[in-house]
Amino acid sequence: MFILERLIRPHLLALTPYSSARDEYSGKEGVFLDANENPLGSSTDENFNRYPDPYQWAVKEKLAPIKGVRTSQMLLGNGSDEPIDLLVRAFAEPKEDHILILPPTYGMYEVSANIQNVSVKKVALTPDFQIDVEAVLAAVDEHTKIIWLCSPNNPSGNLLRREDMLRIIEGTSCMVVVDEAYIDFAADATMLPLLDQYPNLVVLQTFSKAWGLAGLRVGMCFASEAIIALLNKIKSPYNISSITQRLLLEALDHVGKKDEMVQVIAVNRERLRQRLEDLPNVEHVFPTDSNQLLVRFQDSAAVFSYLLEHKIIVRDRSKVKHCDNCLRISVGTQQEDDVLLDSLHQFARMLVNS
Ligand SMILES: Cc1ncc(COP(=O)(O)O)c(C=O)c1O
């Protein structure tokens, strides 16, 4: 049975969080002499002399109806890498507990655990990049604090089967985090509507991919009110800058632009997939529900070096589980994809002539 208080690291239950000046008075009008700010303005043309809203309420109020959740079920972080780190710090006791990951998967789950001296158990995905549910359930014990599911998965690009994820969420009493960084590229697949049903479910999303705001660094964490309250206690007080909050409000007025970009990327993805499949030295293009294509080549190391020599940078995933000879390719503009394809054709011709 899931009991949140049993999962939280004990010392955090009693933690008194930092109380910022903006926690004590959140009104907009007044003479503000409480936060040791500079009253004169800024050294830039635009003024940033006041601390930002520590909880980004204006952004959350715009985001809540778009995501179909309550503002109290959201935490915004400096990229989704911030909530990944916060979740480990909230639940896993260094040297005692562990997290469970399903390789091949996004690298920061393991790195965040390593930083906190929390060990990492691994249960590989199946060769078609789905969950080995029985093996995951068998690996869980009382020290398993977080299971990370990445759907669509990085680097394979595919969605994990919903019924498998539900078996993990229902079959364990630890936190199950579903990282949906690429969910906008996969229609109607989000687990967000299940948030009220499963108190151990956490969903991560990001503004870095479909929204095109990787440089702004904003990730979203959705969970029960109790979990969000806990994460708010341990996050740094002003983790999202005022300029970022302002630009997010602007982005949220242009959901249509994001949707249009998703459509264009879907078209480009299919075009790139077909053209990659036509190459003689491509063995397999894995099915994808995201903006990345995992491609198995005959000799990925040679392809990777050739592309690098031509200043075309893709991600070498050949050393990770089930990904021998695989390169991960982000879908670009059609022009960028054509530069890649031209270079791959040249390489294939060289192979034939050698
Ligand atoms: C699955 C997954 N989760 C999270 C992230 C991190 O995203 P952010 O830019 O929000 O930190 C990435 C980045 O590539 C990712 O692939």
The ligand as an SDF file (V2000), in Angstrom:
LIG
                    3D

 16 16  0  0  0  0  0  0  0  0999 V2000
   13.6770   11.9740  -21.4810 C   0  0  0  0  0  0  0  0  0  0  0  0
   14.2320   13.3010  -21.1080 C   0  0  0  0  0  0  0  0  0  0  0  0
   13.8670   13.8410  -19.9380 N   0  0  0  0  0  0  0  0  0  0  0  0
   14.3300   15.0400  -19.5610 C   0  0  0  0  0  0  0  0  0  0  0  0
   15.2060   15.7360  -20.3610 C   0  0  0  0  0  0  0  0  0  0  0  0
   15.7350   17.0470  -19.8490 C   0  0  0  0  0  0  0  0  0  0  0  0
   14.9870   18.0700  -20.3250 O   0  0  0  0  0  0  0  0  0  0  0  0
   15.1180   19.5460  -19.7930 P   0  0  0  0  0  0  0  0  0  0  0  0
   15.6610   20.3340  -20.9080 O   0  0  0  0  0  0  0  0  0  0  0  0
   13.7020   19.9170  -19.4270 O   0  0  0  0  0  0  0  0  0  0  0  0
   16.0070   19.5300  -18.5870 O   0  0  0  0  0  0  0  0  0  0  0  0
   15.6190   15.2180  -21.5780 C   0  0  0  0  0  0  0  0  0  0  0  0
   16.5700   15.9520  -22.4250 C   0  0  0  0  0  0  0  0  0  0  0  0
   16.9780   15.5710  -23.4680 O   0  0  0  0  0  0  0  0  0  0  0  0
   15.1130   13.9640  -21.9630 C   0  0  0  0  0  0  0  0  0  0  0  0
   15.4870   13.3760  -23.1180 O   0  0  0  0  0  0  0  0  0  0  0  0
  1  2  1  0
  2  3  1  0
  2 15  2  0
  3  4  2  0
  4  5  1  0
  5  6  1  0
  5 12  2  0
  6  7  1  0
  7  8  1  0
  8  9  2  0
  8 10  1  0
  8 11  1  0
 12 13  1  0
 12 15  1  0
 13 14  2  0
 15 16  1  0
M  END
$$$$
